[in-house]
Amino acid sequence: MQKISDAEMRRRVIVSSTIGNALEWFDFTVFGLFAGVIGKLFFPANDPTSSLLLTFATFGIAFAARPLGGLVFGLYADRHGRKKALVVMITLMAIGTGLLGVLPTYAAIGVAAPLLLLLARLIQGFSAGGEFGSASALLIEFAPPGMRGFYGAFQMVSQSLAFALGAAMAITLNANLSPEAFASWGWRVPFILGILIGPIGYYLRRKVDESPEFQAYLAEHAKAAAPPRKTTLGQLFTEHPRELLASFCLIAAGTAINYVGAVFLPAFAATELKLPLISAQYGLMFMSLANAALVLVFGLLSDKIGRRAVIVPALIVYCILYFVMLKRLVAEPTVAHLWQLQGIGVLLGALAGPMPAFMTEIFPVRVRSTGASLMYNFAVMLFGGLAPFINTWLVQTTGDKTAPVYYIFFAAAVGLIGLAAYRPAAPGLIAAPAR
């Protein structure tokens, strides 16, 4: 069998690594955009806001499975290889997403419907738990010297494209179906299509090699006639506390901002501000497409000037603009003001681009998938999965429609604290960690 070139293998790695992240975020985007109809079908209530709260609560509770999945698949990837873990995860993710498309509603089977909905979300959450850490590790370990930021950024490209695809799917279905048809079966279409990604992802991931850095790590121990060290959770937390804290805080900031913009804001604009949902969907789609290009630019820039030099200004400027734009939108709810608020989301490219490289490369090879996956999923569970619920609750409890801005401020502050807590071995660029 003819050996393929390094360049061709890197292309395979980019596609196969990012397809799982794309499926994960496509599922979350569609769930958020369809939260209104899902709430009516699975959590019928007299008050639309209460129905929406229950839907977002299910969305958030499902994230409880992610840290467990991150731990299980992270440990597996660090002991047996990134490739093997990624093959299993893409299969389970497709099953969880597909189940959402075939579940009977509350009207058909009663209380069993929301319970099955929660089960589908838990399967999806568990399988997605190890995806980001293992896939990001594979990307940066295949990256040529000095290009880890650029290669890691492809994880976030897939995320942006998933946002755009989810929004485009929602727009197409709403434009071509009657409200009755959409509520009956139309909302199921994206979830059923998600099943197709499973076999495609499985095939692609089977065709890539194991990471060169992981192979070198195994070879080093084989040469020394000693098995690779199996790190316990206790050792992970005692030996790498700053790395864990930095990863957690940075992901907390990024995921909170992302989930507020992609999941909460469209539902908020339609429910509280009475703006057309399709307008929010268009805004999300175009912003996401712009971000897909920008994350690569900022990932590459972080290879040149350092991760921190790109991330910190982006967080500060985003918070200032979000405060101004949200105040304007609430004071005068127009589609133009909504799009302006969504438009500042392009600044997330500067946050998202360097993020995968930062939070994986600071860990040594032997704990890279475990450390990154565990912190990613704890942060996503606490700051991302619960973001739509918390922000909906804040608006309902305080009566202040600008309350989400304070959640954004808090998340950004957490991210800045994490960056301040970790100091790389070399100034500017993050130095490659020792194996």
C-alpha positions in Angstrom: 0.0 0.0 0.0 1.4 3.4 -1.0 2.2 5.7 1.8 0.4 9.1 1.5 2.3 12.4 1.9 2.4 14.3 5.1 0.4 17.2 3.5 -2.3 14.8 2.5 -2.4 13.2 5.9 -2.7 16.7 7.6 -5.7 17.5 5.3 -7.3 14.2 6.4 -6.7 15.0 10.0 -8.3 18.5 9.7 -11.5 17.1 8.1 -11.8 14.1 10.3 -11.0 15.9 13.5 -13.4 18.8 12.9 -16.4 16.8 11.7 -17.3 15.7 15.2 -17.2 19.2 16.6 -19.3 20.4 13.7 -22.0 17.7 14.5 -21.9 18.7 18.1 -22.5 22.4 17.5 -25.0 21.8 14.7 -27.1 19.8 17.1 -26.9 22.5 19.8 -27.6 25.3 17.3 -30.7 23.7 15.9 -31.9 22.7 19.4 -31.6 26.4 20.4 -33.2 27.8 17.3 -36.1 25.3 17.6 -36.4 25.7 21.4 -39.8 27.4 21.0 -41.5 24.6 19.1 -39.6 21.8 21.1 -40.9 23.4 24.3 -44.5 23.4 23.1 -44.3 19.8 21.9 -42.4 18.3 24.9 -43.1 20.7 27.8 -46.6 22.1 27.2 -47.5 24.9 29.6 -49.9 27.9 29.7 -47.0 30.4 29.9 -44.6 30.4 26.8 -41.7 31.6 29.0 -42.2 28.6 31.4 -42.2 26.2 28.5 -39.0 27.8 27.2 -37.4 27.6 30.6 -38.1 23.9 30.9 -36.6 23.4 27.4 -33.4 25.3 28.2 -33.2 23.4 31.5 -33.2 20.1 29.6 -30.6 21.6 27.3 -28.5 22.5 30.3 -29.0 19.4 32.4 -27.8 17.2 29.5 -24.4 18.9 29.9 -23.9 17.0 33.2 -22.9 14.0 31.1 -20.1 15.9 29.4 -17.5 15.9 32.2 -18.0 12.1 32.6 -17.6 11.6 28.8 -14.6 13.9 28.8 -13.0 11.9 31.6 -13.7 8.5 30.1 -12.7 9.4 26.5 -9.8 11.7 27.6 -8.2 8.9 29.6 -8.8 6.4 26.8 -7.2 8.8 24.2 -4.2 9.4 26.4 -3.6 5.7 26.9 -4.7 4.1 23.6 -4.5 7.0 21.1 -6.5 9.9 19.8 -7.7 8.1 16.7 -9.4 5.2 18.5 -11.3 7.5 20.9 -12.5 9.7 18.1 -13.9 6.8 16.1 -16.1 5.7 19.0 -17.2 9.2 19.8 -18.5 10.1 16.4 -20.7 7.0 16.3 -22.3 7.8 19.7 -22.8 11.4 18.8 -24.7 10.5 15.6 -27.0 8.2 17.7 -27.8 10.9 20.2 -28.5 13.4 17.5 -30.7 11.0 15.5 -32.8 10.1 18.5 -33.9 13.7 18.8 -35.4 13.4 15.3 -37.6 10.4 16.0 -38.9 10.9 19.5 -42.7 10.9 20.1 -44.1 14.1 21.6 -45.9 14.8 24.9 -49.2 14.5 23.2 -48.4 11.0 22.0 -46.8 9.4 25.1 -47.2 11.9 27.9 -44.4 12.4 30.5 -42.2 9.8 28.8 -41.6 12.2 26.0 -39.5 14.8 28.0 -37.7 11.9 29.7 -36.7 10.4 26.4 -35.7 13.8 25.2 -33.4 14.1 28.2 -31.9 10.6 27.5 -31.1 11.6 23.9 -29.4 14.8 25.2 -27.4 12.8 27.8 -26.1 10.3 25.1 -25.1 13.2 22.9 -23.5 15.0 25.8 -21.5 12.0 27.0 -20.2 11.2 23.5 -19.3 14.9 22.8 -17.5 15.1 26.2 -14.1 13.9 24.9 -14.5 15.3 21.4 -12.9 18.8 21.8 -9.9 17.7 23.8 -9.0 14.7 21.7 -9.6 16.3 18.3 -7.7 19.4 19.3 -4.8 17.3 20.5 -4.7 15.5 17.2 -4.7 18.7 15.3 -1.9 20.4 17.1 0.2 17.2 17.3 0.0 17.0 13.5 0.7 20.7 13.0 4.0 21.8 11.4 6.3 23.8 13.6 5.0 27.2 14.5 1.5 26.6 13.2 -0.3 25.1 16.1 -2.6 28.1 16.5 -3.6 27.9 12.8 -4.3 24.1 12.9 -6.1 24.2 16.2 -8.3 27.0 14.8 -9.9 24.6 12.4 -11.9 23.2 15.4 -13.5 26.6 15.7 -14.0 26.9 11.9 -16.2 23.8 12.1 -18.1 25.4 15.0 -18.8 28.5 13.1 -19.9 26.6 10.0 -22.1 24.4 12.2 -23.8 27.6 13.5 -24.3 28.8 9.9 -25.6 25.5 8.7 -28.0 25.2 11.6 -29.3 28.7 11.0 -29.6 28.1 7.2 -31.5 24.9 7.9 -33.9 26.7 10.2 -34.4 29.5 7.6 -35.1 27.0 4.8 -37.6 25.0 6.8 -39.5 28.0 8.1 -39.6 29.6 4.6 -41.0 26.5 2.9 -43.3 24.9 5.4 -46.5 26.0 7.0 -46.4 26.5 10.8 -48.5 23.3 11.2 -46.1 21.3 9.0 -43.0 22.6 10.8 -44.5 21.8 14.2 -45.6 18.4 13.0 -42.4 17.1 11.3 -40.3 19.9 9.9 -38.3 20.5 13.1 -37.2 16.9 13.1 -35.4 17.1 9.7 -32.0 18.5 10.9 -31.7 16.0 13.7 -32.4 13.1 11.3 -29.9 14.4 8.8 -27.3 14.4 11.6 -27.4 10.6 11.6 -25.7 10.7 8.2 -22.6 12.4 9.7 -22.0 9.3 11.8 -20.9 6.9 9.0 -19.1 9.6 7.1 -17.1 10.6 10.3 -16.4 7.0 11.1 -15.0 6.3 7.7 -12.8 9.5 7.7 -11.4 8.9 11.2 -10.5 5.3 10.3 -8.4 6.6 7.5 -6.0 8.8 9.5 -2.8 7.9 11.3 -2.2 8.2 15.0 -0.7 11.4 16.1 3.1 11.6 15.6 3.6 13.1 19.1 1.6 10.3 20.7 3.5 7.7 18.7 6.8 9.2 19.8 5.6 9.2 23.4 4.8 5.5 23.2 8.1 4.7 21.4 10.1 6.5 24.1 8.6 4.3 26.8 9.0 1.2 24.6 12.7 2.0 24.2 13.0 2.4 27.9 11.2 -1.0 28.4 8.7 0.8 30.6 5.0 1.1 30.1 3.6 4.6 29.6 2.8 6.2 33.0 -0.9 6.1 33.8 -1.7 9.4 35.4 -4.5 9.4 38.0 -7.0 12.3 38.5 -5.2 13.2 41.7 -1.9 13.5 40.0 -3.4 15.6 37.2 -4.8 18.1 39.7 -1.7 18.2 41.9 0.9 18.4 39.0 -1.0 20.7 36.6 -3.2 23.0 38.7 -2.4 26.2 36.7 -2.9 24.5 33.4 -6.3 23.2 34.5 -7.4 26.6 35.9 -6.3 28.4 32.7 -8.1 26.0 30.4 -11.3 26.0 32.5 -11.4 29.8 32.7 -10.7 30.5 29.1 -13.3 28.0 27.9 -15.8 29.3 30.4 -15.5 32.8 28.9 -15.7 31.6 25.3 -18.5 29.1 25.7 -20.7 31.5 27.7 -20.4 34.2 25.1 -21.0 31.7 22.3 -24.1 30.1 23.9 -25.7 33.4 24.7 -25.2 34.6 21.2 -26.1 31.4 19.3 -28.7 29.8 21.6 -30.2 32.3 23.9 -30.3 35.5 21.8 -32.5 34.2 18.9 -35.1 32.9 21.4 -34.9 36.0 23.5 -35.3 38.3 20.5 -38.5 36.4 19.4 -40.0 35.8 22.8 -39.2 39.0 24.7 -38.6 41.6 22.0 -41.2 40.3 19.6 -38.8 40.4 16.6 -39.1 37.8 13.8 -37.2 34.7 14.6 -36.1 34.3 11.0 -34.3 37.7 11.3 -32.2 36.3 14.2 -31.5 33.2 12.2 -30.2 35.2 9.3 -28.0 37.3 11.6 -26.5 34.2 13.2 -25.9 32.6 9.8 -24.0 35.6 8.3 -22.0 36.2 11.5 -21.0 32.6 11.7 -19.8 32.5 8.1 -17.6 35.6 8.7 -16.2 34.0 11.9 -15.3 30.8 10.0 -12.7 32.8 8.1 -11.6 35.1 10.9 -10.7 32.3 13.4 -8.1 31.0 11.0 -6.6 34.5 10.7 -6.5 35.0 14.4 -5.2 31.5 15.0 -2.3 32.2 12.6 -1.8 35.6 14.3 -1.5 33.9 17.7 1.4 31.8 16.2 3.2 35.0 15.5 2.5 37.3 18.5 1.3 34.9 21.2 -2.1 33.6 22.3 -2.6 36.0 25.2 -1.9 39.1 23.0 -4.8 38.1 20.7 -7.3 36.9 23.3 -7.2 39.6 26.0 -8.0 42.6 23.7 -10.8 40.6 22.0 -12.5 39.9 25.4 -12.3 43.5 26.6 -13.6 45.1 23.3 -16.4 42.5 22.9 -17.7 43.3 26.4 -17.8 47.0 25.8 -19.6 46.7 22.4 -22.0 44.1 23.8 -23.1 46.4 26.5 -23.7 49.3 24.1 -25.5 47.2 21.5 -27.7 45.3 23.9 -28.8 48.6 25.6 -29.7 50.0 22.1 -31.6 46.9 21.1 -33.7 46.8 24.2 -34.4 50.5 24.0 -35.4 50.2 20.4 -36.1 46.6 19.3 -35.5 46.6 15.6 -34.0 44.0 13.2 -31.2 46.4 12.4 -30.2 46.8 16.0 -30.5 43.0 16.5 -28.1 42.4 13.6 -25.7 45.0 15.0 -25.6 43.1 18.3 -25.1 39.8 16.4 -22.5 41.4 14.2 -20.0 42.1 17.0 -19.9 38.3 17.3 -17.1 38.4 14.7 -14.8 39.5 17.5 -15.2 36.0 18.9 -12.9 34.9 16.0 -10.1 36.5 18.0 -11.0 34.6 21.1 -11.8 31.3 19.4 -8.9 31.1 17.0 -6.1 30.7 19.5 -8.2 28.8 22.1 -7.8 25.1 21.0 -4.0 25.5 20.7 -3.7 27.3 24.0 -5.7 24.9 26.1 -4.1 21.7 24.7 -0.5 22.6 24.2 0.0 23.7 27.8 -0.5 20.1 28.8 2.1 17.3 28.3 1.3 14.6 25.8 0.5 12.0 28.4 -2.4 14.0 29.9 -3.3 16.3 27.1 -6.6 14.8 26.1 -7.7 14.2 29.7 -6.8 17.7 30.9 -8.3 19.6 28.0 -11.4 17.4 27.8 -12.1 17.6 31.5 -11.8 21.3 31.8 -13.5 22.0 28.6 -16.6 20.0 29.6 -16.8 21.4 33.2 -16.7 24.9 31.8 -19.2 24.1 29.0 -21.5 22.5 31.6 -21.4 25.4 34.1 -21.1 28.4 31.8 -22.4 27.2 28.4 -25.1 24.6 28.9 -26.8 26.6 31.6 -26.3 30.0 29.9 -29.7 30.0 28.0 -31.5 29.0 31.2 -29.7 31.4 33.5 -30.2 34.4 31.1 -33.9 33.6 30.6 -34.3 33.4 34.4 -32.4 36.6 34.9 -34.6 38.5 32.5 -37.8 37.0 34.0 -36.7 37.5 37.6 -35.3 41.0 37.4 -37.6 42.3 34.7 -34.5 43.9 33.1 -34.1 42.8 29.5 -30.4 44.0 29.5 -29.5 41.6 32.4 -27.6 39.2 30.0 -24.9 41.7 29.7 -23.8 41.1 33.3 -23.5 37.4 32.6 -21.2 38.3 29.7 -19.1 40.6 31.9 -18.8 37.8 34.5 -17.7 35.2 32.0 -15.1 37.5 30.5 -13.7 38.3 33.9 -13.3 34.6 34.6 -11.4 34.2 31.3 -9.1 37.1 32.1 -8.4 35.6 35.6 -7.5 32.2 34.0 -5.1 33.9 31.5 -3.4 35.8 34.3 -3.0 32.6 36.4 -1.0 30.8 33.8 2.5 31.9 32.7 4.1 30.0 29.8 7.7 28.8 29.9 8.7 31.3 27.3 7.3 34.9 26.9 5.1 35.5 23.9 4.4 32.2 22.4 3.4 29.2 24.4 6.4 26.8 24.4 5.9 23.2 23.4 5.4 21.3 26.6 7.7 18.5 27.5 6.5 15.0 27.0 
